[in-house]
Amino acid sequence: MSPRAWVVCCLILSTIGWWYSPVSPRPLHFPEPANGASVDCPLPPRVVDGAEPLQTAVPATLRPFQLEPGAVTPLAGFSIDGRVLSRRDYRMGREAEFSPTDLAIGWGRMREDTVLSQLDITQEVRFLTYRYFGKPPIPVDEMQRSVGNLHIIPANAEVARALKRVRKDQRVRVDGWLVRVETDEGMRWDSSMSRTDSGKGACELVYACSIQAY
């Protein structure tokens, strides 16, 4: 390959990477309601600033609903206020048709610089991993119950725009509903219903009605 061709190739790849990055003008995907129907997204009870995530019961008026990719069943109200530890966007796979972005959020001591500076936090294939070298900065069980990997399903274009603007280390508030999604092809994706679990199935699948970053 000639030097000129190499430069052109690099420019093309850089442009593609920029277009699909969080800083590009490309709108973030959100799943539209099926058949042109409207879907309400009432706010659940909101967590007190700085407190642990709040999980509440689903009111009888909030019924399962249909999005273009599949059916959504609310399982619990969910409100979280914490620090963004990492974000990861996804474009490929059936899950991305529902959730374009994962947010890793910490609360309690998992918001503190002195703790986070001793951790290596990454997100890959819808999993959150945090590593430390030597002695953990806080007890491991406290870390597990003070961090969550949220698969965000934006309820509408406004929430999708807010999600696109979220950056690492910001304070963020997410209010919505923990859900189960199912498709005609047999896919079933369930939210965790606990903040103390870990491993496969421990992530929160959130139909987000509101996202605020500070």
N, C-alpha and C positions, 0 to 999 in steps of 0.2 A: 504494500500500500504506500502510495506517495505521501510526502509530508502534508501536502494540501488536502488530500483525501482524508488523512488522519485527523486534521484539524476540523474539517467539515463533519466527520463522524462524531467527534467529541462534542461539537456544538449542538448537533441534533440530539444526542443523548442527554446533554445538559438541559436542553430546552424541554425534552420530555419529562425529565426528573423534576424540573421546576414547575411544569404544568400540573403534575400530580402531587406536588408538595403542599403543605398547609399554607404557604405564603402566596400561592398562585391565585389568580382571580377566579379560578374554576369553582363553581358552586359545589358545596358538599352534598352528596346524595342523601335523600331521605325517602322512605317508602310511602308512596301515595295510597290513599284509601282506595279500595276496590270499587269498580263500577261507578266512579265519580261520586260516591257517597261522602258525607262529611263525618269526621270522627272527633268527638269532644275529648279534651284532655284536661279534666279538672285537677287542680293542684291538691295534693294530699296535705295532711297536717305537716307543718314545716318544723324542722329541727331548730333548736336554739343555737345561736351562733357559737361555734367552738365545741359543741357537745358531740357525743358519739352519734353515728347515723341513726335515724328514727325510722322504724318499720311499723306500719299500722295496718289495720284491717281494711279490706275492700268494701266500700258501701254497696248495698244491693242494687243501686241505680247504675253502677258501672259494670256493664255487661261485656262479654267477649265481642270482638269486632274483627272485621276483615280488611287487611291491607292487600295490595297487589301481590306481594310475594307469598302471603299466607295468613292464617288466622292468628290472632293475638288474644291471650287470656290473662287478664290482670290477676296477680296472686297476692300482692300486698302493696300498700303505699310505701314510698321510699323517699327520704329527704336526707341529704348529706351535705356537710359543710367541711371542707378540708383543703389540703394543699395538693396541687398537681405534681406528682412525682415523675410522671412520664406520660406520653401519649403516642399512640400508634394508629395510623390509618390503614385501612384494608380495602382493596378493590376487587379481589378475586374470591371466588367461593360463594356458596349459597348464603352463608351467614352475612356476607357483605351486602346482600340485597336488603337486609334488615338494618344492620349496624355497620356504618362506615368507619367508626372510630372507637377505640378503647381508651379510656382514661384510667390511669393508676392514681388513686387518691389516698392520701394518708391523713390520719387524725390523731389526736392525743400527742404523744411524744414522737410519732412518725411525721410530724410537721417541723421538727426542730433541726436547725442547721447542724448542730453538734452530733446528732444521730445520723442524719442523711449523708453527711460528709464521710462517714465510715462504711457506707453501703454502695454497692454497684447494682443499680436497678435497671432492668431491661424488660421489654415486651416482645414476644415472638409467638406466632401462630396462636394468638388469642390467650396466651398464658403470661403471667407476670412472674418474674424471677428477681429475687434480691439476694446478693452475696455479700459476705463480710470476710475479712481476713483476720485470723486470730480470735480474740474474744469478741462476742457480739456487743454492740453498743448499748443495747437494752435486752432484756430476756427475750428469747426466741418466741415464746408463746404470746408475749405482748406485741411483738412485731406482727404476728399472724392475725391478731384480733384488732390491729390498728391500721390496716391497709386493705384496700379492695381494688380489684380490676373490673371496671365497669364497661360492659358492652353497651354502648349508647345507641338507642334507636330514636332519632329525632322525630318529634311528633309533627313538625311542620317546617316550612322554609325558614321561619324566624329562628327556631331552635337550632336548625342546621347551620345557619350563619353564626350564631353565638358559639356553637361547638367548634366551628372552624377557627374562631379567634382564640380559643383557649391555648395557653402556652404553659410549658413546664415552669414550676415554682410559683405560679399564680395561686391565689386563693380562689376556690370555685365552690359554687353552690349548685347542686342538681336536685330538682324536685320532679318526681314522676311516679312510676309504678313498676314494681318488679313483675315480670311477665313470663309466660310460656308462649313460644311460637311454634306453629305446626304448618307443614305444607302438604299439598296434595300428593307429593312424591314420597311422603313418609318421614320427612325430616321432623324431628322434635328437639327443641332447644329450650331448656328450663333454666330459670334463674336460681341461683343459690338463695336460700331463705335464712341463712345464718351468717354472722360476721366472724365466726370463730373457726370455720372450716378451712381446709387448704387442699391443694391438688385439683384433680379433674372434677369439674362441677362446682367449684368454689367461687366462681365469678358471678357478679350480679348482672343480669340482663335487664336493662332499664329503658322503659318507654318514657322518654324525657319530655315533660311538659314545659320546663323552664330551665335554662342554664345561665348563670351569672358568674362572670369571672372578674376579679379585682386585681 
